Amino acid sequence: MWTGLAVAVLAGVLSFLSWDRADQVAGVVSAVVGVAALGVGVYGALGPPRSPDVQVSATGRATARGGDANTGYAAPASTTPPGSVSVSDTGDAEADGGSANTGFRQG
């Protein structure tokens, strides 16, 4: 949508200019767009790495006595968080003297 709007505005502006002036404006605009596209490409290739997505669903029941019960997703505190986490239809988690998790927990 934004690209189409930008093209329409640029076409409207260029239609009111003389051929020589329109040629100059089009050259400058294309140079700026080219440099911006190069920057976006380099950032995409060398930018910060994205963590993987995590999906957890339809897990069973977990019971722990004196420890941890987990039917969801538990990430260590030292790792970077995942890109996105989806947890659905997890089973019951019951811990006696510990902790229980049926969703997402980090650390």
MDTraj code that builds the backbone (N, CA, C; nanometers):
import mdtraj as md
import numpy as np

residues = "MET TRP THR GLY LEU ALA VAL ALA VAL LEU ALA GLY VAL LEU SER PHE LEU SER TRP ASP ARG ALA ASP GLN VAL ALA GLY VAL VAL SER ALA VAL VAL GLY VAL ALA ALA LEU GLY VAL GLY VAL TYR GLY ALA LEU GLY PRO PRO ARG SER PRO ASP VAL GLN VAL SER ALA THR GLY ARG ALA THR ALA ARG GLY GLY ASP ALA ASN THR GLY TYR ALA ALA PRO ALA SER THR THR PRO PRO GLY SER VAL SER VAL SER ASP THR GLY ASP ALA GLU ALA ASP GLY GLY SER ALA ASN THR GLY PHE ARG GLN GLY".split()
xyz = np.array([
    [0.0816, -0.1173, 0.0000],
    [0.0000, 0.0000, 0.0000],
    [0.0876, 0.1260, 0.0000],
    [0.1884, 0.1279, 0.0880],
    [0.2736, 0.2469, 0.0972],
    [0.3559, 0.2660, -0.0301],
    [0.3983, 0.1554, -0.0896],
    [0.4755, 0.1659, -0.2136],
    [0.3888, 0.2227, -0.3256],
    [0.2663, 0.1732, -0.3355],
    [0.1756, 0.2251, -0.4377],
    [0.1462, 0.3730, -0.4181],
    [0.1285, 0.4144, -0.2934],
    [0.1047, 0.5560, -0.2644],
    [0.2265, 0.6404, -0.3018],
    [0.3464, 0.5910, -0.2697],
    [0.4682, 0.6647, -0.3037],
    [0.4849, 0.6777, -0.4543],
    [0.4554, 0.5717, -0.5273],
    [0.4655, 0.5769, -0.6739],
    [0.3643, 0.6759, -0.7304],
    [0.2435, 0.6761, -0.6769],
    [0.1411, 0.7689, -0.7257],
    [0.1804, 0.9137, -0.6988],
    [0.2328, 0.9423, -0.5800],
    [0.2756, 1.0790, -0.5475],
    [0.3915, 1.1209, -0.6374],
    [0.4887, 1.0321, -0.6545],
    [0.6031, 1.0642, -0.7399],
    [0.5586, 1.0885, -0.8844],
    [0.4675, 1.0058, -0.9347],
    [0.4174, 1.0255, -1.0710],
    [0.3432, 1.1580, -1.0826],
    [0.2667, 1.1931, -0.9808],
    [0.1961, 1.3210, -0.9826],
    [0.2917, 1.4385, -0.9828],
    [0.3956, 1.4321, -0.9013],
    [0.4942, 1.5407, -0.8955],
    [0.5681, 1.5513, -1.0278],
    [0.6108, 1.4397, -1.0816],
    [0.6872, 1.4423, -1.2071],
    [0.6025, 1.4916, -1.3241],
    [0.4720, 1.4699, -1.3191],
    [0.3878, 1.5130, -1.4317],
    [0.3758, 1.6649, -1.4416],
    [0.4012, 1.7356, -1.3328],
    [0.3928, 1.8819, -1.3354],
    [0.5264, 1.9491, -1.3641],
    [0.6330, 1.8713, -1.3785],
    [0.7658, 1.9282, -1.4033],
    [0.8002, 1.9208, -1.5509],
    [0.8972, 2.0011, -1.5904],
    [0.9477, 1.9915, -1.7284],
    [1.0263, 1.8620, -1.7419],
    [1.0517, 1.8222, -1.8673],
    [1.1228, 1.6964, -1.8900],
    [1.2607, 1.6973, -1.8248],
    [1.3325, 1.8065, -1.8379],
    [1.4676, 1.8124, -1.7816],
    [1.4643, 1.8069, -1.6293],
    [1.3734, 1.8803, -1.5702],
    [1.3631, 1.8831, -1.4238],
    [1.3147, 1.7475, -1.3706],
    [1.2188, 1.6861, -1.4400],
    [1.1672, 1.5549, -1.4006],
    [1.2775, 1.4494, -1.4081],
    [1.3644, 1.4608, -1.5085],
    [1.4763, 1.3677, -1.5238],
    [1.5723, 1.3805, -1.4054],
    [1.5988, 1.5021, -1.3625],
    [1.6880, 1.5242, -1.2486],
    [1.6269, 1.4693, -1.1188],
    [1.5005, 1.4979, -1.0959],
    [1.4337, 1.4508, -0.9740],
    [1.4281, 1.2980, -0.9724],
    [1.3951, 1.2383, -1.0864],
    [1.3878, 1.0924, -1.0943],
    [1.5245, 1.0291, -1.0678],
    [1.6316, 1.0912, -1.1160],
    [1.7658, 1.0389, -1.0905],
    [1.8024, 1.0424, -0.9433],
    [1.7694, 1.1515, -0.8766],
    [1.7990, 1.1629, -0.7334],
    [1.7143, 1.0647, -0.6534],
    [1.5866, 1.0546, -0.6853],
    [1.4987, 0.9623, -0.6133],
    [1.5452, 0.8185, -0.6312],
    [1.5825, 0.7806, -0.7523],
    [1.6277, 0.6429, -0.7751],
    [1.7583, 0.6144, -0.7026],
    [1.8474, 0.7117, -0.6931],
    [1.9723, 0.6913, -0.6188],
    [1.9449, 0.6716, -0.4698],
    [1.8545, 0.7512, -0.4125],
    [1.8208, 0.7384, -0.2705],
    [1.7532, 0.6040, -0.2437],
    [1.6613, 0.5641, -0.3293],
    [1.5930, 0.4359, -0.3114],
    [1.6919, 0.3199, -0.3253],
    [1.7855, 0.3298, -0.4178],
    [1.8864, 0.2254, -0.4346],
    [1.9743, 0.2092, -0.3119],
    [2.0190, 0.3201, -0.2543],
    [2.1027, 0.3134, -0.1336],
    [2.0213, 0.2582, -0.0165],
    [1.8958, 0.2989, -0.0040],
    [1.8108, 0.2469, 0.1035],
    [1.7890, 0.0964, 0.0883],
    [1.7666, 0.0504, -0.0335],
    [1.7486, -0.0929, -0.0576],
    [1.8754, -0.1705, -0.0243],
    [1.9897, -0.1155, -0.0570],
    [2.1162, -0.1806, -0.0219],
    [2.1317, -0.1902, 0.1294],
    [2.0975, -0.0832, 0.2003],
    [2.1056, -0.0857, 0.3461],
    [2.0131, -0.1888, 0.4078],
    [1.8915, -0.1997, 0.3568],
    [1.7979, -0.2993, 0.4083],
    [1.8492, -0.4408, 0.3814],
    [1.9063, -0.4625, 0.2650],
    [1.9614, -0.5946, 0.2324],
    [2.0784, -0.6324, 0.3210],
    [2.1685, -0.5394, 0.3448],
    [2.2839, -0.5662, 0.4315],
    [2.2382, -0.5914, 0.5749],
    [2.1426, -0.5118, 0.6237],
    [2.0911, -0.5330, 0.7586],
    [2.0250, -0.6705, 0.7698],
    [1.9508, -0.7106, 0.6687],
    [1.8871, -0.8417, 0.6709],
    [1.9876, -0.9551, 0.6735],
    [2.0990, -0.9377, 0.6039],
    [2.2003, -1.0428, 0.5990],
    [2.2899, -1.0439, 0.7225],
    [2.3234, -0.9273, 0.7734],
    [2.4191, -0.9186, 0.8836],
    [2.3595, -0.8742, 1.0158],
    [2.2297, -0.8463, 1.0186],
    [2.1649, -0.7955, 1.1397],
    [2.1643, -0.8976, 1.2516],
    [2.1045, -0.8614, 1.3634],
    [2.1022, -0.9523, 1.4775],
    [2.0279, -1.0814, 1.4439],
    [2.0799, -1.1941, 1.4899],
    [2.0131, -1.3201, 1.4584],
    [1.8793, -1.3305, 1.5305],
    [1.7850, -1.3883, 1.4658],
    [1.6520, -1.4069, 1.5243],
    [1.6448, -1.5462, 1.5833],
    [1.5951, -1.5538, 1.7033],
    [1.5803, -1.6833, 1.7681],
    [1.4671, -1.7610, 1.7020],
    [1.4717, -1.8929, 1.7131],
    [1.3667, -1.9729, 1.6498],
    [1.2328, -1.9580, 1.7219],
    [1.1273, -1.9851, 1.6493],
    [0.9944, -1.9836, 1.7075],
    [0.9693, -2.1161, 1.7793],
    [0.8881, -2.1126, 1.8846],
    [0.8584, -2.2321, 1.9632],
    [0.7080, -2.2531, 1.9645],
    [0.6654, -2.3754, 1.9332],
    [0.5241, -2.4119, 1.9405],
    [0.5108, -2.5361, 2.0278],
    [0.4246, -2.5282, 2.1285],
    [0.3979, -2.6405, 2.2181],
    [0.2480, -2.6632, 2.2182],
    [0.2047, -2.7870, 2.1922],
    [0.0608, -2.8140, 2.1956],
    [0.0369, -2.9618, 2.2257],
    [-0.0789, -2.9883, 2.2833],
    [-0.1266, -3.1242, 2.3093],
    [-0.0270, -3.2065, 2.3894],
    [0.0195, -3.1513, 2.4989],
    [0.1122, -3.2259, 2.5847],
    [0.0335, -3.3057, 2.6877],
    [0.0975, -3.4000, 2.7474],
    [0.0328, -3.4859, 2.8469],
    [0.0416, -3.4280, 2.9869],
    [0.0121, -3.5100, 3.0837],
    [0.0120, -3.4720, 3.2248],
    [0.1526, -3.4924, 3.2816],
    [0.1942, -3.4004, 3.3699],
    [0.3251, -3.4120, 3.4360],
    [0.3057, -3.3963, 3.5860],
    [0.3622, -3.4893, 3.6620],
    [0.3546, -3.4851, 3.8077],
    [0.4946, -3.5031, 3.8638],
    [0.5309, -3.4168, 3.9583],
    [0.6631, -3.4268, 4.0206],
    [0.6469, -3.4149, 4.1715],
    [0.7210, -3.4945, 4.2446],
    [0.7231, -3.4881, 4.3900],
    [0.8605, -3.4370, 4.4307],
    [0.8632, -3.3129, 4.4810],
    [0.9899, -3.2542, 4.5240],
    [1.0743, -3.2009, 4.4091],
    [1.0154, -3.1742, 4.2958],
    [1.0899, -3.1235, 4.1811],
    [1.0016, -3.0371, 4.0934],
    [1.0322, -3.0335, 3.9665],
    [0.9592, -2.9509, 3.8722],
    [0.8740, -3.0375, 3.7798],
    [0.7524, -2.9894, 3.7526],
    [0.6636, -3.0534, 3.6559],
    [0.6413, -2.9542, 3.5423],
    [0.6604, -2.9985, 3.4183],
    [0.6538, -2.9083, 3.3040],
    [0.5800, -2.9752, 3.1888],
    [0.4728, -2.9124, 3.1408],
    [0.4060, -2.9586, 3.0191],
    [0.4064, -2.8496, 2.9130],
    [0.4758, -2.7394, 2.9395],
    [0.4835, -2.6285, 2.8442],
    [0.6238, -2.6140, 2.7896],
    [0.6790, -2.4950, 2.7998],
    [0.8132, -2.4667, 2.7502],
    [0.8893, -2.3924, 2.8587],
    [1.0033, -2.4458, 2.8993],
    [1.0878, -2.3816, 2.9998],
    [1.2253, -2.3597, 2.9382],
    [1.2658, -2.2338, 2.9261],
    [1.3962, -2.1996, 2.8691],
    [1.4902, -2.1588, 2.9817],
    [1.6176, -2.1946, 2.9702],
    [1.7131, -2.1503, 3.0720],
    [1.7266, -1.9984, 3.0723],
    [1.7624, -1.9418, 3.1841],
    [1.7755, -1.7958, 3.1947],
    [1.8903, -1.7428, 3.1107],
    [1.9890, -1.8240, 3.0832],
    [2.1081, -1.7769, 3.0119],
    [2.0874, -1.7660, 2.8610],
    [1.9802, -1.8226, 2.8072],
    [1.9591, -1.8169, 2.6623],
    [1.8761, -1.6951, 2.6249],
    [1.8840, -1.6570, 2.4993],
    [1.7997, -1.5481, 2.4512],
    [1.6585, -1.6014, 2.4339],
    [1.5573, -1.5194, 2.4569],
    [1.4209, -1.5678, 2.4424],
    [1.3903, -1.6034, 2.2975],
    [1.2994, -1.6973, 2.2754],
    [1.2649, -1.7349, 2.1387],
    [1.1933, -1.6213, 2.0667],
    [1.1882, -1.6328, 1.9342],
    [1.1212, -1.5305, 1.8539],
    [0.9761, -1.5152, 1.8920],
    [0.9025, -1.6227, 1.8967],
    [0.7640, -1.6198, 1.9439],
    [0.7346, -1.7546, 2.0078],
    [0.6439, -1.7550, 2.1019],
    [0.6073, -1.8767, 2.1725],
    [0.4573, -1.8955, 2.1610],
    [0.4164, -2.0142, 2.1209],
    [0.2751, -2.0491, 2.1124],
    [0.2529, -2.1742, 2.1963],
    [0.1708, -2.1628, 2.2988],
    [0.1414, -2.2749, 2.3872],
    [-0.0093, -2.2945, 2.3895],
    [-0.0557, -2.4161, 2.3556],
    [-0.1996, -2.4425, 2.3562],
    [-0.2262, -2.5876, 2.3929],
    [-0.3380, -2.6091, 2.4576],
    [-0.3845, -2.7439, 2.4922],
    [-0.2793, -2.8253, 2.5675],
    [-0.2136, -2.7617, 2.6632],
    [-0.1144, -2.8357, 2.7416],
    [-0.1843, -2.9142, 2.8511],
    [-0.1193, -3.0195, 2.8952],
    [-0.1756, -3.1034, 2.9999],
    [-0.1576, -3.0416, 3.1370],
    [-0.2078, -3.1106, 3.2373],
    [-0.1956, -3.0641, 3.3750],
    [-0.0539, -3.0875, 3.4246],
    [-0.0019, -2.9905, 3.4977],
    [0.1285, -3.0043, 3.5614],
    [0.1081, -2.9891, 3.7114],
    [0.1553, -3.0855, 3.7882],
    [0.1378, -3.0832, 3.9325],
    [0.2721, -3.1115, 3.9979],
    [0.3102, -3.0235, 4.0880],
    [0.4362, -3.0402, 4.1594],
    [0.4104, -3.0314, 4.3091],
    [0.4631, -3.1253, 4.3831],
    [0.4498, -3.1267, 4.5281],
    [0.5872, -3.0939, 4.5864],
    [0.6027, -2.9702, 4.6378],
    [0.7319, -2.9287, 4.6914],
    [0.8241, -2.8732, 4.5849],
    [0.7730, -2.8376, 4.4698],
    [0.8544, -2.7824, 4.3614],
    [0.7744, -2.6786, 4.2849],
    [0.7887, -2.6771, 4.1527],
    [0.7138, -2.5825, 4.0706],
    [0.6505, -2.6547, 3.9527],
    [0.5391, -2.5991, 3.9036],
    [0.4672, -2.6573, 3.7908],
    [0.4513, -2.5524, 3.6817],
    [0.4649, -2.5940, 3.5563],
    [0.4553, -2.5031, 3.4423],
    [0.3724, -2.5685, 3.3332],
    [0.2691, -2.4980, 3.2871],
    [0.1916, -2.5460, 3.1727],
    [0.1963, -2.4482, 3.0564],
    [0.2742, -2.3424, 3.0694],
    [0.2820, -2.2419, 2.9633],
    [0.4256, -2.2160, 2.9239],
    [0.4711, -2.0929, 2.9387],
    [0.6076, -2.0533, 2.9037],
    [0.6761, -1.9957, 3.0281],
    [0.7963, -2.0426, 3.0546],
    [0.8733, -1.9915, 3.1671],
    [1.0194, -1.9828, 3.1233],
    [1.0810, -1.8701, 3.1555],
    [1.2241, -1.8539, 3.1269],
    [1.2955, -1.8264, 3.2568],
    [1.3994, -1.9030, 3.2787],
    [1.4808, -1.8837, 3.3989],
    [1.4386, -1.9625, 3.5164],
])
top = md.Topology()
chain = top.add_chain()
for i, resn in enumerate(residues, 1):
    res = top.add_residue(resn, chain, resSeq=i)
    for name in ("N", "CA", "C"):
        top.add_atom(name, md.element.get_by_symbol(name[0]), res)
traj = md.Trajectory(xyz[None], top)
